[in-house]
Amino acid sequence: MPIPVQVVFHGLAHSPALESLIHELAAKACHGDARATSCQATVELPHRHHRPGRDFSVRVHLHVAGGEVVVERTSEDAQRAAREAFAAVRRQLDETMERARGETKHHAGHARDQAKQAD
């Protein structure tokens, strides 16, 4: 079941193509993750007085059972910023699941590992 996605534009005109891309990226990032309950993506073109170029900012708030994932990425291309933001969301969800399942690797040389070996 797809999660509800709200897309908000600040400082720039509404773009149906970008909104469609964000809905697609959100569905892909949350595919198979039953913990995701809702998502809000904010696309912003901040005022940059005395700075050349236009940097788009995409902020994603993904609400999941037991918490929230918040990611922000900036790029000169709004679509690129959206892709990077949702890729980061997917990585955070994957890392959270790995930790919950105990699949995170522990590297030798940490103080806690040395303490366990001394016992």
Secondary structure as UniProt FT lines:
FT   STRAND          5..10
FT   HELIX           16..29
FT   TURN            30..32
FT   TURN            34..35
FT   STRAND          36..44
FT   TURN            49..50
FT   STRAND          56..64
FT   TURN            65..66
FT   STRAND          67..75
FT   HELIX           78..101
FT   TURN            108..109
FT   HELIX           111..118
//
